[in-house]
Amino acid sequence: MQQVNIGLIGGGTVGSGVYRALQMNSELMASRLGVKLNLVKVAVKAFDEPRPYPIPEACMTTDWRSVVEDPQVHVVAELAGGTTVARTMVLAALKLGKPVVTANKALLSAHGEELFEAAQQQGVNLYYEASVAGGIPIIKALREGFVGNRITQLYGIVNGTCNYILTRMKLEGADFAEVLKDAQRLGYAEAEPSLDVDGHDSAHKIGILASLAHGFWVHPDHIHVEGIRSLSRTDIQFASQLGFTIKLLGIIKKFPGGTGGGNGSKVQVSVYPALIPSTHVLANVNQVFNAVFVRGDVVGDTLFYGRGAGKDATASAVLSDFADAALDLKFGTKRRVPPFVPHELAGSVLSIDDTASRYYVRLGVVDRPGVLAKIAAIFGEGNIGISSMIQPEGHEGDVVPLILMTHEAPNSAVRQALARINELPVNKAVPVLIRLETLE
C-alpha cells in the first residue's frame, strides 16, 4: 500500500489532537483510501509545552524548517497559528512543491490571495477545511457539493464563544459581563476576549467563505464588523417579546447583477448581531455550537451544524484534508475542484451603507413630555418609518429605555438619524442598533 508521510508544524492543542486522531484511526483511513498516512515529524515550540494529548519526544523537533525541508515529508500541516511566521512556513512548503494543510483562519484572511496564487504557481493544493467552523465540512460542501449552485445567501453562527454568551444571556437573563467571566473561567473565552466578542474571529471565517462562494478574494478591511459588547439583557428580553432571538451572524448576500460571481455583482459580507425569528432553526443553535445556513439557487436551503472549535472537531477536519491530499498525490491529481476558484469576472463587496434592513433601536432618554416627538421627527426627516415603539414602565430614575422597531430603511439613513439623536440633550446613552434578518 502506498504511504504518504505527513509533517506537522504545531504540537499544541490542535496539533496534539491531530496526532491522537491519526493514531486512533489511521488504519481505518488506510482501508478507506488505499493509502497509509504516516506522521513522521512534529515541530513544537518546546518539548515540555502543555498539550492535551502526549506526543512522543522521538518524533518532535523545535526546528520547523527540518519538517518542511525533510524530503521524506510529502504533506505539511501548519497548525501553529499566527500570521507572520506561519506565512513564511506555508510559502516555504509550497515553494518546495509540497501540499499544505492549514487550520489557520487568520492567516488565510490576511494572506489567502497570496498563498493560493503561490500554490497554483507550484501546481500543488492548499487545503483549509479546518479553518472555518471546526468539524463542520462547510469548505468542501461549498467547493464540491454545491459546485452546480450560485450561492445567493449564507448565514453563519461561526463563533462558539459569542454563541455561548448570547445563549446564557437569553436563558438566564444574565448580563454580558457576568457571562463573559464565566466563559473565561470555563475556557470558552480567552483572557483577552476581543478577537471573539468584537466579531473579528467571525470576520476571518466569513471572509474565507465569501471568497470561496463568490470567486473573488474578500479583503478583511472590506468586511463590516460589529461585536456583542453593546448588547444588554434588556435587548435580549425585548427581542424575545417581539418573537426574535439575537445571534452574532456572519452574513453573505449576493445582490442582483451579472451571473456567477462576476459582471459587476455586489456581495454583502458582514458580521453583526442580528434579530432572527425565534422559529427559525438558527435561533435554536445554542451554547458553543456553530451552524451555517446556505441557500443555493438550485439546492435551496441547507443547514450544517456541529462543534465549531476544539481539538477533536478541528482534528476531524484536518484528517479530511489529509485524505484529500493523499489521494491527490496517489493519483497525480493537481486539479479536481480547486480549493479556491477565482472567476474571470469578479464582483465586489457591497458597502454596509448601501444595504437596507429593518432595525431594532434602543435609546436611553429622559422621561419627559415631547421626547418621543423629537425622536420621531428625526426618523421622519430621514424617511425612516417606525413600526412599533415600547417604553417600558417601572424603571427608576429620570432615564428610561425606549425601544423602536423600524420599517426597512437604508443603513446610511438610520446611521445618520442615530447620530443626530445621540446629540440631543434628552438622550443619555449611546444608541444601540441591531439589524433584523428574516432569513427569507
PLY file of the C-alpha trace (Angstrom):
ply
format ascii 1.0
element vertex 440
property float x
property float y
property float z
element edge 439
property int vertex1
property int vertex2
end_header
0.00 0.00 0.00
1.28 3.45 -0.91
2.33 5.59 2.06
2.07 9.37 2.40
4.28 10.96 5.07
2.98 13.94 6.99
4.88 16.61 8.91
3.09 18.78 11.47
4.07 22.29 12.48
2.44 22.92 15.82
2.10 20.43 18.65
-0.23 22.30 20.98
-3.96 21.83 21.42
-4.82 21.26 17.75
-1.56 19.58 16.78
-1.71 17.02 19.59
-5.37 16.43 18.76
-4.41 15.63 15.17
-1.61 13.32 16.36
-4.02 11.42 18.61
-6.73 11.20 15.92
-4.24 9.72 13.45
-3.12 7.15 15.99
-6.75 6.19 16.61
-7.97 5.97 13.04
-5.02 5.65 10.66
-5.87 2.03 9.88
-9.49 2.94 9.25
-8.44 5.71 6.88
-5.99 3.41 5.09
-8.74 0.86 4.48
-10.97 3.57 3.02
-8.34 5.42 0.99
-5.95 2.70 -0.08
-3.21 4.99 1.19
-1.42 4.78 4.54
-1.00 8.11 6.35
2.23 8.19 8.35
3.08 11.08 10.66
6.87 11.34 10.70
7.75 14.61 12.43
6.15 17.33 14.60
7.66 20.80 15.06
6.86 22.25 18.51
7.71 25.38 20.48
9.12 23.29 23.32
9.20 19.61 24.15
7.60 20.22 27.54
4.87 22.68 26.50
1.44 21.74 27.89
-0.71 19.75 25.46
-3.93 17.78 26.00
-2.55 14.63 24.34
1.05 13.39 24.58
3.36 13.28 21.56
6.44 11.02 21.70
9.58 13.09 22.07
11.30 10.97 19.42
9.20 12.49 16.65
9.35 16.10 17.90
11.68 18.90 16.88
11.88 22.61 17.64
13.06 23.40 14.10
10.08 23.85 11.77
12.35 24.04 8.72
13.50 20.50 9.38
9.89 19.43 8.88
9.26 21.46 5.74
12.57 20.59 4.09
12.63 16.90 5.01
12.49 15.01 1.67
10.57 12.21 3.41
7.71 14.60 4.28
5.13 14.66 1.47
2.43 16.83 3.08
2.97 19.71 5.54
0.29 20.70 8.06
0.54 24.22 9.51
-1.20 24.19 12.90
0.94 26.80 14.65
-1.35 29.82 14.29
-0.45 33.46 13.76
0.03 35.35 10.51
3.74 36.17 10.26
5.95 33.13 10.78
3.05 30.92 9.67
3.00 32.71 6.31
6.72 32.00 5.92
6.20 28.35 6.82
3.40 27.82 4.31
5.19 29.63 1.48
8.36 27.63 2.14
6.45 24.34 1.86
4.57 25.42 -1.27
7.79 26.52 -2.99
9.14 23.00 -2.43
6.08 21.65 -4.24
4.52 20.18 -1.10
0.77 20.32 -0.47
-0.14 22.23 2.68
-2.99 21.69 5.13
-3.83 24.61 7.43
-6.35 25.34 10.17
-5.30 28.99 10.32
-8.24 31.27 9.50
-6.36 34.44 10.49
-3.55 33.56 8.07
-5.95 32.90 5.20
-7.91 36.05 5.94
-4.76 38.18 5.86
-2.72 36.42 3.14
-5.03 33.95 1.42
-4.82 35.51 -2.01
-1.02 35.35 -1.98
-0.95 31.78 -0.64
-3.43 30.39 -3.16
-1.53 32.08 -6.00
1.72 30.53 -4.77
0.06 27.09 -4.60
-1.25 27.46 -8.14
2.16 28.50 -9.46
3.76 25.42 -7.91
0.99 23.10 -9.10
0.03 21.98 -5.59
-3.00 22.46 -3.39
-3.61 24.36 -0.18
-6.25 22.62 1.95
-8.13 24.57 4.61
-11.25 22.72 5.77
-10.33 23.17 9.44
-10.05 26.96 9.14
-13.82 27.56 9.33
-16.34 26.05 11.75
-14.16 23.24 13.13
-15.69 19.85 12.41
-18.42 21.15 10.09
-17.41 20.29 6.48
-18.56 23.62 5.06
-15.49 24.28 2.86
-15.87 21.00 0.97
-19.62 21.49 0.72
-19.24 24.91 -0.90
-16.37 23.87 -3.16
-17.62 20.45 -4.26
-21.13 19.68 -3.02
-22.56 22.96 -4.31
-20.38 23.28 -7.40
-23.56 23.48 -9.52
-25.09 26.28 -7.45
-24.85 30.02 -7.21
-24.78 30.83 -3.51
-27.33 33.57 -3.01
-27.26 33.77 0.79
-25.18 32.37 3.63
-25.70 32.99 7.34
-23.21 31.59 9.82
-23.03 31.27 13.59
-19.29 30.69 13.47
-18.01 31.78 16.87
-18.79 29.46 19.77
-17.73 31.95 22.44
-20.27 34.55 21.36
-22.97 31.95 20.87
-22.36 30.62 24.39
-22.61 34.14 25.84
-25.80 35.01 23.95
-27.38 31.67 24.88
-26.72 32.21 28.58
-27.97 35.80 28.41
-31.24 34.60 26.88
-31.85 31.53 29.05
-30.81 33.10 32.35
-31.50 36.79 31.88
-27.83 37.43 32.68
-25.68 40.42 31.77
-22.91 40.27 29.18
-20.07 40.96 31.63
-21.24 38.27 34.04
-21.46 35.57 31.37
-18.15 36.60 29.80
-16.39 35.98 33.12
-17.94 32.51 33.28
-16.90 31.81 29.68
-13.32 32.79 30.55
-13.35 30.59 33.65
-14.61 27.61 31.62
-12.06 28.14 28.85
-14.59 29.16 26.19
-13.23 32.72 26.08
-9.66 33.99 26.18
-8.41 36.23 28.97
-8.30 38.97 26.32
-11.61 38.24 24.51
-11.63 40.98 21.85
-10.97 38.63 18.92
-14.18 36.76 19.71
-16.62 39.23 21.27
-15.79 42.10 18.91
-16.52 39.90 15.87
-13.04 39.65 14.34
-12.78 35.86 14.56
-16.14 35.56 12.79
-14.95 38.05 10.16
-11.89 35.90 9.37
-14.13 32.91 8.76
-16.93 34.64 6.88
-14.42 36.34 4.59
-13.00 32.93 3.65
-16.47 31.56 2.92
-17.41 34.64 0.88
-14.25 34.34 -1.21
-14.95 30.68 -1.86
-18.63 31.18 -2.64
-18.23 34.16 -4.97
-14.85 33.77 -6.61
-13.08 36.98 -5.62
-10.85 37.46 -2.61
-12.58 39.44 0.14
-10.11 41.70 1.92
-10.69 41.87 5.71
-10.88 45.67 5.57
-13.97 45.40 3.34
-15.96 43.37 5.87
-18.31 45.35 8.12
-17.79 44.02 11.65
-19.74 44.59 14.86
-19.45 42.58 18.06
-21.73 41.87 21.01
-20.29 44.09 23.77
-23.10 46.66 23.48
-25.88 44.09 23.95
-27.71 44.00 27.28
-30.21 41.64 28.83
-32.79 44.34 28.06
-32.17 43.79 24.35
-32.39 40.01 24.74
-35.62 40.36 26.73
-37.40 42.69 24.31
-36.23 40.77 21.27
-37.81 37.66 22.80
-41.06 39.51 23.49
-41.15 40.57 19.84
-40.63 36.95 18.68
-36.90 37.17 17.90
-33.61 35.76 19.12
-30.31 37.66 18.90
-27.37 35.82 17.30
-23.99 37.03 16.10
-24.16 36.24 12.39
-21.66 36.20 9.60
-23.69 37.24 6.56
-23.06 36.82 2.85
-25.75 38.04 0.45
-25.49 38.28 -3.31
-27.42 41.12 -4.88
-28.74 41.05 -8.46
-26.32 41.87 -11.23
-24.47 39.51 -13.50
-24.07 35.78 -13.48
-21.90 33.60 -11.32
-19.71 35.80 -9.16
-18.94 38.40 -11.76
-20.10 41.06 -14.19
-20.19 43.71 -11.50
-22.25 41.75 -8.98
-22.32 43.07 -5.42
-22.00 40.90 -2.34
-22.69 41.95 1.23
-20.09 40.47 3.58
-20.77 41.44 7.18
-20.59 40.31 10.80
-23.05 41.74 13.30
-25.59 40.75 15.96
-28.99 40.30 14.36
-32.56 39.61 15.38
-33.75 36.42 13.71
-37.19 34.79 14.06
-37.23 32.52 17.11
-38.99 29.90 15.00
-36.03 29.60 12.61
-33.64 26.68 13.07
-30.65 29.02 13.50
-32.31 30.60 16.53
-32.11 27.22 18.28
-28.36 26.73 17.78
-27.17 27.18 21.34
-24.15 27.04 23.64
-20.77 26.64 21.86
-22.20 25.01 18.73
-21.83 26.50 15.25
-24.17 26.38 12.28
-24.01 27.57 8.69
-27.22 28.14 6.71
-26.64 28.11 2.94
-29.10 28.98 0.18
-28.24 27.91 -3.36
-30.19 28.73 -6.50
-30.60 25.02 -7.30
-30.40 23.19 -3.97
-32.46 25.67 -1.95
-31.88 25.86 1.80
-29.38 23.66 3.66
-28.03 23.71 7.20
-24.70 22.50 8.60
-24.48 22.10 12.38
-21.79 20.93 14.79
-18.89 21.85 17.00
-17.02 24.78 15.56
-13.83 24.57 17.60
-11.82 22.38 19.92
-9.02 19.90 19.46
-11.15 16.96 18.32
-13.58 18.75 15.99
-10.69 20.58 14.33
-8.66 17.35 14.09
-11.52 15.72 12.22
-11.39 18.45 9.57
-7.59 18.20 9.33
-7.83 14.43 8.74
-10.30 15.09 5.95
-7.76 17.36 4.28
-5.03 14.74 4.78
-7.24 12.26 2.94
-7.74 14.64 0.02
-4.03 15.45 -0.15
-3.07 11.76 -0.02
-5.47 10.80 -2.81
-4.31 13.71 -4.95
-0.72 12.53 -4.53
-1.63 8.89 -5.17
-3.37 9.61 -8.46
-1.20 12.56 -9.51
-4.22 14.87 -9.40
-3.35 18.54 -9.23
-6.74 19.84 -10.23
-10.09 18.36 -9.27
-12.26 21.19 -7.99
-9.51 23.62 -6.91
-9.52 24.80 -3.29
-10.23 28.36 -4.43
-11.76 29.23 -7.78
-11.33 32.85 -8.86
-13.80 33.95 -11.52
-12.61 35.89 -14.53
-15.32 38.49 -13.98
-15.04 39.27 -10.30
-17.64 41.04 -8.23
-17.05 43.30 -5.24
-18.12 43.80 -1.64
-21.15 46.00 -1.10
-20.68 48.80 1.44
-22.82 48.38 4.55
-24.19 51.88 3.95
-25.67 50.65 0.66
-27.63 47.86 2.36
-31.15 48.16 3.74
-32.80 46.43 6.65
-35.36 46.65 9.40
-33.86 47.73 12.71
-34.26 47.37 16.44
-33.08 50.54 18.20
-32.64 51.02 21.95
-32.27 54.52 23.34
-31.84 55.79 26.88
-33.87 59.00 27.14
-35.14 61.46 29.73
-38.71 60.63 30.74
-40.48 63.87 29.94
-43.17 65.09 27.51
-42.10 65.86 23.94
-39.14 63.49 23.80
-40.89 60.92 21.62
-41.98 63.63 19.21
-38.41 64.89 18.76
-37.10 61.41 18.06
-39.95 60.55 15.70
-39.33 63.79 13.83
-35.67 62.92 13.22
-36.61 59.48 11.89
-39.30 61.06 9.71
-36.84 63.53 8.20
-34.71 60.53 7.18
-37.75 58.78 5.62
-37.43 56.03 8.24
-40.77 54.55 9.24
-41.32 53.39 12.83
-43.37 50.19 13.01
-43.60 49.92 16.81
-42.40 51.64 19.95
-42.04 50.34 23.53
-41.32 52.48 26.58
-41.41 50.02 29.50
-42.80 51.14 32.83
-41.31 50.51 36.23
-37.83 51.94 35.63
-36.42 54.06 38.43
-34.83 57.43 37.76
-35.31 60.01 35.06
-33.72 57.96 32.23
-35.75 55.14 30.68
-35.12 52.76 27.79
-37.02 53.44 24.59
-37.29 50.54 22.12
-38.09 51.24 18.46
-38.66 48.88 15.55
-38.34 50.45 12.12
-39.56 49.56 8.68
-36.89 48.75 6.08
-34.54 51.66 5.54
-31.03 52.27 4.18
-28.27 51.75 6.69
-26.81 55.17 5.89
-30.10 56.94 6.70
-30.52 55.12 10.02
-26.89 55.76 10.97
-27.28 59.48 10.29
-30.54 59.65 12.25
-28.97 57.94 15.28
-26.02 60.33 15.15
-28.45 63.24 15.39
-30.42 61.60 18.21
-27.19 60.94 20.11
-26.57 64.70 20.19
-29.97 65.53 21.71
-29.79 66.75 25.34
-32.65 64.37 26.21
-30.62 61.34 25.06
-28.44 59.93 27.84
-26.99 56.74 26.31
-25.27 55.73 23.10
-28.00 54.30 20.83
-27.89 50.53 20.30
-28.81 49.32 16.81
-29.49 45.70 15.88
-30.49 44.66 12.39
-33.36 42.29 11.69
-32.69 39.35 9.36
-35.83 37.48 8.30
-33.76 34.70 6.61
-36.39 34.52 3.87
0 1
1 2
2 3
3 4
4 5
5 6
6 7
7 8
8 9
9 10
10 11
11 12
12 13
13 14
14 15
15 16
16 17
17 18
18 19
19 20
20 21
21 22
22 23
23 24
24 25
25 26
26 27
27 28
28 29
29 30
30 31
31 32
32 33
33 34
34 35
35 36
36 37
37 38
38 39
39 40
40 41
41 42
42 43
43 44
44 45
45 46
46 47
47 48
48 49
49 50
50 51
51 52
52 53
53 54
54 55
55 56
56 57
57 58
58 59
59 60
60 61
61 62
62 63
63 64
64 65
65 66
66 67
67 68
68 69
69 70
70 71
71 72
72 73
73 74
74 75
75 76
76 77
77 78
78 79
79 80
80 81
81 82
82 83
83 84
84 85
85 86
86 87
87 88
88 89
89 90
90 91
91 92
92 93
93 94
94 95
95 96
96 97
97 98
98 99
99 100
100 101
101 102
102 103
103 104
104 105
105 106
106 107
107 108
108 109
109 110
110 111
111 112
112 113
113 114
114 115
115 116
116 117
117 118
118 119
119 120
120 121
121 122
122 123
123 124
124 125
125 126
126 127
127 128
128 129
129 130
130 131
131 132
132 133
133 134
134 135
135 136
136 137
137 138
138 139
139 140
140 141
141 142
142 143
143 144
144 145
145 146
146 147
147 148
148 149
149 150
150 151
151 152
152 153
153 154
154 155
155 156
156 157
157 158
158 159
159 160
160 161
161 162
162 163
163 164
164 165
165 166
166 167
167 168
168 169
169 170
170 171
171 172
172 173
173 174
174 175
175 176
176 177
177 178
178 179
179 180
180 181
181 182
182 183
183 184
184 185
185 186
186 187
187 188
188 189
189 190
190 191
191 192
192 193
193 194
194 195
195 196
196 197
197 198
198 199
199 200
200 201
201 202
202 203
203 204
204 205
205 206
206 207
207 208
208 209
209 210
210 211
211 212
212 213
213 214
214 215
215 216
216 217
217 218
218 219
219 220
220 221
221 222
222 223
223 224
224 225
225 226
226 227
227 228
228 229
229 230
230 231
231 232
232 233
233 234
234 235
235 236
236 237
237 238
238 239
239 240
240 241
241 242
242 243
243 244
244 245
245 246
246 247
247 248
248 249
249 250
250 251
251 252
252 253
253 254
254 255
255 256
256 257
257 258
258 259
259 260
260 261
261 262
262 263
263 264
264 265
265 266
266 267
267 268
268 269
269 270
270 271
271 272
272 273
273 274
274 275
275 276
276 277
277 278
278 279
279 280
280 281
281 282
282 283
283 284
284 285
285 286
286 287
287 288
288 289
289 290
290 291
291 292
292 293
293 294
294 295
295 296
296 297
297 298
298 299
299 300
300 301
301 302
302 303
303 304
304 305
305 306
306 307
307 308
308 309
309 310
310 311
311 312
312 313
313 314
314 315
315 316
316 317
317 318
318 319
319 320
320 321
321 322
322 323
323 324
324 325
325 326
326 327
327 328
328 329
329 330
330 331
331 332
332 333
333 334
334 335
335 336
336 337
337 338
338 339
339 340
340 341
341 342
342 343
343 344
344 345
345 346
346 347
347 348
348 349
349 350
350 351
351 352
352 353
353 354
354 355
355 356
356 357
357 358
358 359
359 360
360 361
361 362
362 363
363 364
364 365
365 366
366 367
367 368
368 369
369 370
370 371
371 372
372 373
373 374
374 375
375 376
376 377
377 378
378 379
379 380
380 381
381 382
382 383
383 384
384 385
385 386
386 387
387 388
388 389
389 390
390 391
391 392
392 393
393 394
394 395
395 396
396 397
397 398
398 399
399 400
400 401
401 402
402 403
403 404
404 405
405 406
406 407
407 408
408 409
409 410
410 411
411 412
412 413
413 414
414 415
415 416
416 417
417 418
418 419
419 420
420 421
421 422
422 423
423 424
424 425
425 426
426 427
427 428
428 429
429 430
430 431
431 432
432 433
433 434
434 435
435 436
436 437
437 438
438 439
